[in-house]
Amino acid sequence: MTFKNTLLFAQSLDQQDKLAHFRSRFFIPQHNGQDTIYFTGNSLGLQPKTAAAFIQQELDTWATLGVEGWFESTNPWLHYHEQLAQPLANIVGALPHEVVAMSQLTVNIHLLLATFYRPTSERFKIICEAKAFPSDQYALASQAQLHGLNPKEIIVEVKPRHEAQTITTEDIITTIEQHGPQTAVVFLGGLNYYSGQVLDMPAITEAAHAVGAYCGFDLAHAAGNIELKLHDWQTDFACWCSYKYLNSGPGGISGIYLHEKHATNTSLPRLAGWWGNEKSSRFQMTAEFRPYASAEGWQLSTAPIISLAIHKASLQLFEEAGMQNLVKKGRQLSSYLQFLVREINALHDKPAIQVITPAAETERGCQVSMLMLRKGREIFEALIRKGVIADWREPNVIRVAPVPLYNSFEDVYRFGEIIRSILD
Ligand SMILES: *Cc1c(COP(=O)(O)O)cnc(C)c1O
């Protein structure tokens, strides 16, 4: 599509946008009585207006039925999480029995590594990206220590080349091949939280399997943002959070995926809890753990119904909008933003902004990370004054995510105008 740098053009894109009406289904934070330009859906997605009613329904069940709510209500709590499996499977490209909404992201990383990282004297290394999200780094290092190993000898990081901000698929695959027979697990962020780069997950999975290693992804910034086909890619395991693109509230419930060949393998070692036990025998309180033959077999604790209720409200919107439509609009929004940055740079002798997110559509979702070469802090403060909510990373990166469910092309245009006026 050829873009134009005018308000009228942005508004005409909004008029043609079949997803535009979803904006009114969310609460948009206000600034001086007007909608903010909310570009931090990659950090905390906005609240669906239906969330309160979904919570209220379960509060009512609790009020009227007490403990019987587990069995007797319209949505018996015992089965509540099952309603989320199909919509979640649609978002990550999985079969319903390969996914379950449970627990928190970092906890789930540990639970999945408990199953997939079982180092031996021959095979003990973990391959990940340099500067992974801190929680992921802590999780990997502490897993090594848990096995009595030194993280420095276990964790192999793939770094960007020279001055580059992103890593290449070639370098990831070469690293996997180099450490091949010693590699136990390849675990990477499918969409890098800092640069916004999407990794070639199918190629990486294939390379990991070729050396006999397991392959997993942290999809915190990918779930609900880009097209995922975890089952077809043969990815072994993955996890994500629901409070970023999936709009399910601060600290909202996480989700896990295990390929069905693992999910249905009840003899796979795991950290077990009673909620992972088959429902038929769960309440017999027997000593023997009989896991579900599905991702549900990795559940540990009593399902948090209030978190699940918010998640259900949000996932209904994803079902209505359709993941493919969302992916397409998300890319268009970020393409438009990248176009506007090029226009701004063209007004000056030297570029003022370096976009570190890849330009290629297949290598990004809706996030755009901008290295501010001039007046970075000044621009960021002006954005705040004008009601833009964006994210600042030291030393000088502004990350923004125009998300397809509630952001508009006009939001993107107005954002560009604020930056242009400060640089003038
Ligand atoms: C947001 C994010 C987390 C946060 O983990 P929590 O356990 O939900 O606090 C971890 N890893 C990545 C890559 C993230 O983007």
The ligand as a Gaussian input file, in Angstrom:
#p B3LYP/6-31G(d) Opt

LIG

0 1
 C        6.466000      -9.492000      30.120000
 C        7.471000     -10.558000      30.077000
 C        7.728000     -11.365000      31.194000
 C        7.035000     -11.123000      32.515000
 O        6.873000     -12.296000      33.241000
 P        5.803000     -12.412000      34.423000
 O        6.118000     -13.686000      35.056000
 O        4.445000     -12.328000      33.797000
 O        6.011000     -11.227000      35.330000
 C        8.669000     -12.386000      31.064000
 N        9.310000     -12.589000      29.890000
 C        9.092000     -11.829000      28.807000
 C        9.829000     -12.088000      27.530000
 C        8.183000     -10.777000      28.865000
 O        7.978000     -10.008000      27.797000

